[in-house]
Amino acid sequence: MRKKTKQVLLKGCVAAAVALSTTLAPVVANAAVPSATTNAMRIGGADQYATAALMAEKGWSGTCSSVVISSGMNYALVDALAAGPLAAKLNAPILLTDNGERLNSSTKEELLRLKPQKAYITSGASVIKQSVLDEIQGMGITPVQLGGNDQYETSVNIAKEIVNQGGDVSQIVLAAGWLSPADALSIAPIAAAQGMPILTTTQDKLPAEVQAFLDSLKSKVKDSYVVGGTAVVSDNVKGKLTGTIKRYSGLTKYDTNKQILKGFSQNYRNKSVYVASGESLVDALAGVPLAAASQSPLLLVNQSLDNETKDFVKLNLSTSDMTVLGGEAVVPSAEINELTSGVMYDTDNATIGSTDSKKPAGYTDNLVITGDNVTLKNAEANASVYVKGNNVTLSNLTVQGTVFIDPGKDGSAKLDGVTAGNIVVLSGASHSVTIANSTVSGGITVSSNNDTSVVLSGTTVKDGVTIQTYEVYETDAQGNKVKTGTITITSGTGNSLGSISIVSEPGQTTAVNLSGEFKQAVTVGGQGEVDLTLGSNTKIDTVKAETKAMIKVPVGSSIGSLDYGTTGTLTSGGGNVNGQMTSSTPSTPPTKTSNTGTSTGSGSSGGGGGGGSTEASAKISTVAINNGTPVTVNGTSYTYDLSSSSNSTMIRDIEISAVPANSTLVLTQISSPKTGVVSGIVTSPTNPDNSLMYSNQTFTLPGTITMSDIFGNLITNGDVSVGSLRALFGSSVTFTGTLSSSGTSASTVTLTINLGNSK
């Protein structure tokens, strides 16, 4: 079975790549036994202006509402270092112009094709002249001037425009500007894909305008990244930043580039890679939005590759889809051939490797398996292994680099007894990728845009499992858009997976299913939203939500501890979270049950210290409705499930007991998904003339709280139907109060009635 290419509908004006031509030509790698090796694509024009126009043509084949226009001269490149994240936010290409009186001809021709409404200019009039802006305006395009008095003010102006466009500023990047422009461009595609503004600074002092902008953000910035060593950004400047601060630096700009790619490996897709010159950086600048559109890393290279760069690429980056930015003069094909070379196996039903498990076959270059039903066993690979055929088996295999699994959306792969530096799953069908009895010294990354399932058993992963995906839509045979892109991770027995990290992307929703038992912590993060669904009988010890998540926990499954902070995370499904049942519809997760009780000291009452007692908190002991069987709570919150009750079911009262006995309960508010927090007038849905001004009510526990106590003249005969509660409150209603008693500390307690939908 051969792989089929799918068409993915992307947002905005990013469209399918244009057909290959002499300006988009394949760079053929050196041949290797037993068959041809991988290729790289080059985007290179007669000069940097033509190259930038070709990049725009490749990524934006139709019209586009916005473009970014930057200076194409190396001496003015610093003005555009921060342009990449803005271009990505606008879904716009970066075009270049020179310092002449008129637009560069390549840029003008591309503007006529793209027909944008706005052009964002990243240099002042001393670099991109007013006559050029007048020419742009004469084409019916509105120029938006972002150039400042210097590069620092320009970076702030660009960052402000990102904010104006609705960008998230919870993360920022600080770079050295003209001292080390390559550092800013190394991180630019990652920053662009994650919506992080890039600000520039001097070596020993944060410019006043940059400081003022950071001060205006106040507590919004959670993470700050410094690129470059102390020789270009001092520790004093680093200390001016807020949030969690991390520096990425190396001995050279190429080393810094590699350190950034290592450090941000969770934040880019390792399916394709863009390569540009680190000496002539202008091509890298124009390529930022193109790389960011596919969440791809940008590798900077010199005309002559050093061994460290070759080794890093061979062990860590996918070279099966490589795009070279710039012409032969700046990035020679001979150097690219060294990165993309490999041994390709394209024969179906082949067996590769040694027949003796104790005498493994040795491979010094990348292995690329494109044939179907191929088995690679009893082997040692010094570079990486690419699985691109269907139903490929890797057995008793040691890989110094990375195992890339990419059999297509209908393909499968099996790994058994594999030792690898990293494993990256790029595609696969449902329950298609199995990894058993394997050891990964780095991490496993699952980065697929189709419904892919990975089953793990007996596997140890040092750096944990990272999940990257987002909802995409395919067009089916009937022309309908069908959502794909859910990743399922099933944890079997004998795993030691480190941590599980779900990384969402700005403006996207990441869909993940977790099934099995997860003793390790699960982190839900990134800049987008997450739909997390637990499988049947799934148990997760700990989940921390760092971004908004919709978490569905079915009956029989549980999350022992869910920390959702202030993210707006909601849970549903009827399963157990924080020791309590969730509602059937999305609602705020239940508060973790307190295990605090009365503690008696063990020391004697006379003289020696060490004894005494710890003050306990008051808590709810039991709850019952309509004199039913009391349910043991022994905590500060409880959800009573009436979701399966008919509308005609009547509720008369709620009986509550507390520890200590004779505690005082003061009800302070009612809240629900439909009404929000009720602090004013509640109006009857059946008789608008009846209303209740809700105010604090006091009860002594144990005791009975009648519906009349709560709703007063909203109801008659002291009873209220489940149907009336549904009409008034929606799917659930929560009563909040303060519980206190002499000798104990007061507690905030909640009682939620899960009403479900109309029956």
N, C-alpha and C positions, 0 to 999 in steps of 0.2 A: 504493500500500500504506500503510495507516494503522498507527500504532504501537499495540501492545497492552500493557496494564499487567500486570506480573508480580507475583505475591505472593511476598514473601521471608519465610522463617522466621527470626525474630530470637530471640536468646537471652533467657532470663529472662521477665519479665512485660511487656516492651514489646510492644504489639500494634498492630494497624491503627488509624488515626485514626477517631474517631467521626464520624458523619454531620454534615453542616453544619446549623447552626441559627442562630437569631438571635444567639446569643452567639459563633458562629464564622462571621462574615459576610464576604463578599468586599468588598475595597476597590477599586472600579473606577477605573482610571486614565483620564486624559483621552483622548478619542478622537483618532485621528490618521489621516490618509490614508495608505494606501488602505483600511485596515480597523481593527477594534478592537485594542487593545493588551493588554498583560499585566495580570494581577490580583495583588493581595496578599491574604492571609488575616489576619484580626484575631482574636486571642484576648483578649477584654476583658470583665470583669464589672463589677458595681456598685461594687466596691472592690478593693483589692489581694488580699484574702483570697479573694474569689470568683474573681478572675482566676487565682490560683495553683491553685485547685480545678479550674478549667476546663483549665488546662495539664496537670494530672494526669489529667483525663478524656481529653484528646486523646492523650497518650502511653501511658497505662496503662488500657486499656478493660476489662481483667479484674482479678482480684485481684493483690496484690503482697505479697511477704514482708516488705518493709521500707519505711519512709518516713523522711524527715528533716523535722523540725518546727523552724522558725525564727521569730524575732520579725518581725512585719510592720510595726513602727514604725520610722520613719527614724532616730531617735536611737539605736536598738539594732541597726541594720543591720550594724554592724561585726562583731558576733558571728558572723554567718552568711557573711562574705566567703569563708571557706575551705570552706563546706559543699558547693559544687558538685562537686569531685572525689570527695568521699565518696559523694554521692548517685549519681554515675555508677558508682563502684565497686560500690555496692550494687544498682545498677539500680533506683533508687528516685526517686520524685518529691519535690520540696520543697514542703511545705505551710506556711502561715503562721498564726500566731495572735497575738492582741493581749495586753495586760498585764492583762486582766480575771481574775476569779476562776474563770472557766470557759472551756473551749475556744471559739474562734470558731465560730459555727454552720456556716459554709461548710466549715471544716476538719473539723468533726465529721461532717458529712454525707458528706464524701469518705472519711474513715476507715472509716465504716460500709460504704461500697461496696467499698473496697480490701481490707478485712479483713487488714491486716498483722499479723505476729507481733511486730515490734519497731518502735519509734519512736525515732530518734536526735535528741536535743534539743540545740540549739546555743547556748542561753543559760542562765545560772544562774537560781536561784530568785527573784532580785530582779527579773528580767524576765519569765520564764515561771514563774508561781507553782506552788508545790507542790500546790495544789488542782487545777491543770490536769493535773499529772502523775498525781495520784490518779485523776482522771477518766479519763485515758487507760488507766491500769492496770485500772480498773473495766470497760473495754470489752474486756478480755482481751488487751491489747497491752502488751508489756514496754517501759517507757521506759528508754533508755540515756542517761544524763546526760553530756554532753560539755562543758558550760559551765564555764569556769574563773573565776578571780578577776578577770580582765580579758580583753580581746580577744586578747592575745598568748598567754596560757595556753590560751584556747579554741582558737586556731589550732593550737597544739601538740597538744592533746587530739584534735582532728579528724585531724591528720596521723598520730598514733599509731594511731588507729582504722583509717585507711587501711592502715597497715602490718599491723595485726592481721588485716585482711581479705585479706592476701596481696598488697597493692599494691607496685608497684615504686617505689623512692625514688631512682632514679638521676638524676632531675631534680627540681628544686624551684623554686618561685616565691616571691619576697619582695616584699611590697607594703606601702604606708604605713598601712594600716588607716584609722582615722578621718580622717587628714589628706587622703586621696584615695581614698575607697572605689571610685570609678568605675574606677580603674586596675586594681584586683583583679578587678572584674566584667568588664572588657574581655578579660582573658586567661582568665577562669574556664572558658568552654566548651572552649577549647583545652587548658587544664590538665586539665580533667575527662576529655576524650577520650583524652589521653595519660597519664593516671594520675599527674599531678604534684601533690603537696600544695602548698597556698598558705599561707605563713607571713606573719605581720604584724609590723611593727616600728615603732619611733619614728623620728624623723628622724635623730638623731645618735648613737643607741646601740642596739645589738641587745639586746633584752630577754634577761635571764639564762636564762629557760626556753626561749627559742628557740635561744640559743647552746648550751645543754645538749643539746637535741634534735639539733641539727646535729652536735655533737661525737659523739653516740652513733652517727651514721651513718658516721662516719670516712670511709673512701675510697669508699663506695658512690655518693656523689653525683658524677656526671660533668659535669652541666650545671646552672648556677644562673642564673636570670633575675630581674632587678630591673625592676619596672615603676614608672615615675614618675621625675622628674628629681631633681637633687641637693637641691632645695628641700624634698622630702618624704622622700627616702632618700639620705643623704650618701654620699660616696665612702668614708668611713671605715667605715660599716656595710657597704657593698658589699664592701670588702676583707676582711670576716670570712667571706665565703662561700668555698666550695671548688669544684674542678673548673673548667671553662670558664665564665667569668662574662660575661653580656651584659646591657646595660641597654636598655630601650625607654621612650622618653619623648618628649613633645611640649610645645608651648607651652601647650596647654589639655588638658583631659581628653578632648575629642573628637579632638584631634590625636594624643594618646597612643594612643587607640583605633585610629586609622588606622595608626600606626606598628607597633602590635602585629599588626594584620591583614596588613600588608606583610611583617613579619619572620617570621611563622609561616605564610606562605602554603602551605608544603609540608605543614603539619600539620592542615589542615582541608579538607573537601570543598567545592568551589565549585559545588555544585548548588543549594543553597538557602541562605538567609540569614535570620537573626532580627534584628528591629529593636526596640529598647526606648528609653525615655526616659533621658537622662543626668542629668536633674534629679531625677526620682522613680525611684530605682534599684531599688525593691523588686520591680518586675515583671521586671527583668533578672535579679535573684537567683533568683526562682522559675523562670525560663525556662532556666537553665543546664543542668540535666540533660536537658531536652527538646532543646536545641540540640546537646548533646554526644552524644546517642543517634544523631544523623545526621551527626556530625562537622561541624557547621555553624558558621560564624562568627557573632558577635553584634556588631551595629552599634549604637552609641549615638548618638542624635540629640537635638537641641534642638527646641523647639516650632517654631522658625523655622530652616530649614536654611541653613547657610552654603554659599557656592559651592564651597569646597574639599571639603566632604562630598559634594555633588552630583557633582562631577567625579570624585572617587575612586570612588564607587559606579558611575557610568556607565562608567568605564574598566576597573574591576577585578573587581567583584562581580556574580554572577548575580542578576538581579532577576526571573527568570521563575518562581521559587518563593520568594516572600518572605512571612514571617509576622511580623505586628506584635503585640507584647506590650503589653497595656494598652489603655485606652479612648481615645476621641476626645479627651478633655481633655488627655491627656499626649502622645499622638502623633497629630496631626491628619492626616486623610486627604489633605488638600490637599498636604501635604508629601510623603507617600508617593507620590502621583500623579506628582510630579516625578521621583521615582527610577525608577518603573516604566514611564514613558511610552516609547513606541516605535512605529515603523512596521511593521505586520505584513503579510506577504505569504502568503496561504493558498491561492492559485490554483495548481493543478497545471500542470506543463509551461510555466511562465512564464519569460521572460527579462527580467532586471532590469539596469539600468545603461545605459551609453552604447554606441552602436554604433561610436563612434570611440575607439580605444585612447589617442589623444593628447589627447582631451578628456573626461576622466572625469566621471561624474555625481557630484554631491556630496550627502551625507546628514548632517544635523546631529544626529539622534537615533538611538537604538538601532534596529537592523534585526532583525526577527524573521521567519524564513522557516519556515513550517509546511507549505507545499505540497510535494508530491513532484515530482521531476524538474525542479527549478527551477535556473536558472543566474543567478548574479550576477557581472557582469563589468564591467571598465572603470569602476571606481567608487572614491570616497574616502569613508570613514565616520569622522565625528568622535567617535563613541562606540564601542559594541560591536556585534558581529554574532552572532545566535543561529541556529544551524542545527538545526532540529527536524524538518524533513521528510526523507524518504528520497531518496537519490540526488541530493543537492544538489551543485552545482559552483560553486566560487568561483575566479575567474580575473582576473588583473591587478587586484588589489584592495588598497587601502591602508586599514588599520584602526588608528585611534589607540589604541583600547582592546583588548578581548579578543575572540577568535573562540571562541565556545562551540559545541562540536560534540556534539549530543545527538539523533541520529536514531532511538534505540531499539535494542534488542538485535539486531534483524534489519536495521537500516538501514545506510546507507553515506554517505560524503561524500568529495569530491575537492577539494583545494586545490592550485592551480598558479599560481605567480607572486603569492603573497600576502605582503604586508608588514604585520606586526601587532605590537602591544605584547606580547601573550601569546596562546597557544592553549591551550584547556582541552578535552580529550576526555572526555566524560561517558558515552558509550555508543557502540555500534557492533558490527557482526558481525565474523566472522573475515575478515581481509584486506579490511576495509571502509573504512578511513580512510587515504587516501593524501595525503601532504604533499610536494609537489615544488617545487623551484626557488623556495623561499620564504625570508624573512628574519624572524626573531623577535627584537626588541630586548630582550625579557624572557625568559620561559621557556615551555617546553611542559610541561603537566601532563596526565597520563593518569590519570583517576580514575573507573574503571568497575567495577561489580560483576558484569558479565557477560563472556563470552569476547569480548574486543575486540582487534583487530589494527590496529596503526598502522605503515604503511610510509613511510619517510623517504628522500628522495633529493635531492641538490643543495640541501640546506637548511642554513642557518646559524642557530644558536640561541645567543644571548649567555650566558644564565643557565642553560643546560643543560636536561635532560629529567628530570622527576620522575614516578615511577610510584607511584600509590596504589591499592590494592585489597585485598580480603580475600575469603576463601572464603565464599560464601553458598550456600544450597540452595533450589532451586525444587521445587515439587511438579508432577510430570508428569501426563499423562492417566490413568495407572494408579495414581496416589496415591503414587508413589515419590519420595523425595527425591533430586534430582540436583544434584551439585556444579557450580557455575559460578564464574566470576570470575577466569579466567586472562588476563593481558594479554600480548600478543606485540608486541615492538618489532623491526622489521626495518630495519637500516641498509643502505641501498644505496650507490651511489657518489656522491662529491662532497659528502658531509655534513661539517659542522663543528658538532658538537652540544654542545660544552662538556663538561660532566660528565653522567653518568647516575646518578641517585639513586633507589634503591628504598626507600620508606618504609613500614615495617610498623607495625601498631597493636597496643596491648597486648591479649594474649589471642587474637590473630588470626594467621592464616597468610597471607602475601602470596604469590601464585603468579604468576611472571613467566617468559616465554620471551624470550630474546634471540637474534636471528639476523642473520648478516652479519658485518661487520668493525667493531670498535669500538676506535678509537685512543685515545679519551678514557677517563678513569678511571671505573670503575663502583663505587659505594658501596652496600653493603647495610646498611641501618640501621633505626632506629625502635625500638619497644619490644616488638615481637612476633617472629615467626619468618618466614623466607623460603624458599620453594621456587623455586630458580633453575635453569632448564633451558636449555642452549645448543642451538641448532638445528644441522643438519648443516653441516659445513665452516665453522663460526663461529669467529672469532678475536677474543679480547678481550685487550688488552695488560695491563690492571691491574684487579684486583678487591680491594677492602678490605671485609672483613666486620666490622661494628660490632655485629651481633646474630647470633644463631644462624641458620645457613643450611644447607639441603640443596642442594648444587650438583651437577647432573648434566651431565657433559661427555662427549658421545658420541665414539666413535672417529672421528678426522678433525677434531675440534674442539679448541680449546686456550685456556687462560688462561696468559698469559706469566708473570704474577706475582700470586699470591694471598696476601694478608696476612689470616690468620684470627684472629690474636691469641689470646685466651682465650675465644672465643665458643662453642666446641664445634661449630664448623662441620665438616660432613662432605662428602666428594666421592665421586663414583662415575661409572660410565659407560664407563670404558676409554679416555677421551681423555687429553690431555696437560695437566698442571697443574704449574707450577713446573719445567718441563723434564722431567717424568717422567710415566709412564703411571699413571692412576688405577685403582683396583680396580673390579670389576663391581658390588660392593655397597658401601653407604655406609661410609666409613672416614675416619680423620684424613687431611687432605690431605698429599701428599708434601712433604717439606722442599725448599725451592728449592736447586737444585744450585749448589755453590760453584764459581766460576770462578777461585779463587785458585790461582796456580801460582808456581814459582820466578821471582823477579824479580832481574835482575842490574843493578847500578848502572852508569851510563855514565861516571862520573868516573874519573880516573886514581888509581892506588894511592898516589901520593906526594903529600903536602902539600896540596892545595887544597880539600878538602871537596867535598861534593856527590855523592860516589860511595857505594859500599857496596851491600848487598843487603838485601832484605826477607824475613823469615822466612816460609816457606810452611807451609801446613797439610797434614798427611798425608791422603791420599784414596784411595778405591777406584779401581783402574784398570779391571779387567774382572771379570766374573762368568760362570760356566758351571755347569750342572747335569748330572751324569752324563757328564762329559767331552764335553759338547756344544760347539757353536761358542761361543767367548767373546763376551759382549756388552760393548761399551765403555760404561763408566759415567763415569769421570773426574769423580767427585764423592763425596759422603758418604752417599748413599742411593740405593736402587734397588728397583723392584718387579718381580718375576719372575712372569709370568702363566701359571698352570696351570689357569685357570678352565674351559678346554675339555677338560681331561684327564679320562679315565675314572677311576673309583674304583680300578681295578686297576693303574693306572700306578704303577711303583715308583721311588722316589728313593733313590739310593745315597750321593751325596756332592755337595758344593758346592765348586767350585774358585774361589779368589779371588786376584787379584794386586793390588798396591798401589803407590803412588808416595809416597815413595821405596821401592825394593825393600828387602827384609829389614825391613819394618815389623812391629810387634807388634800383634796384634789380641787384645783381651781381651773375650770375650762376657760381658755383665753381666746381661742379662735376656731373657725371652721374653714377648711379649704378643699378645693376640688379642681379637676382639670377644666370644668366648665365655668366655674365662678371665680377661680383664683382664691386668694385669701379673703374671707368675709370679715370685714370690720365695720360694715355699715348696715344697710337694710337688706334683708332677705325677703323676696316677694314670692308668694305662692304661685305655682304655675297654673293651678286650676281656679284660683280665686284671687285676682290681682289686688282686690281691696284688702286682703289680709297680708300683713307684713310684720317682720320682726326686726327690731334693732338689737343685734346680738351684742351682749355684754358679758363680762366675767360672771361665772356662776360657780358656787362653792359647794362641794359634797364631802361628807365624811365617809371613809372607806374602812371596812367593807360596806357597800351600799348599793342601791339600785338607782340608776339614772333613767327616768322615763323619757319617752319621746316628747311628752308635753313639757318636761323640764327644758329640753333643748330647743324645740320648735314653737312652743307656745301656741298662739292662735293661727299658726300656719296649718295646723292639723285639727281634727275633731276626734272625740272619743278616746284620746290618748294613744292611738295607734297610727302608724304610717306605713303605707305599702312600699314594697321595693320599687314598683313602677313609678310612684311619686318621687322617690329619691333619685331614680334615674333621670326623670324629667327635669328635676331641679339641679342635680349635681353632675350628671353624666356617668362615667364609668366607675367612679369611686368618690368617696368622701372621707376626709381625715379630720379628726377632732384632736386638737392640741391643748395641752394643759401643763400646769406645774404641780408636782406631787411633793409634799413635804411632811415632816414629822419631827417632833422634838428629839434631839440627839442624833439626827441624820442630816446630810446635806440634801438640798432640794434637787429634784430631777425634772427635766423637760420630758414629758411623755406624750406619745401619739397612739391613737387607735384609728386604723383605717378599715373601712368597710369596702371591700371589692365588690362592686355592683355588676360589673360586666355590661353586656348589652341587653336590649329588650328581649324578653322571652314570650 
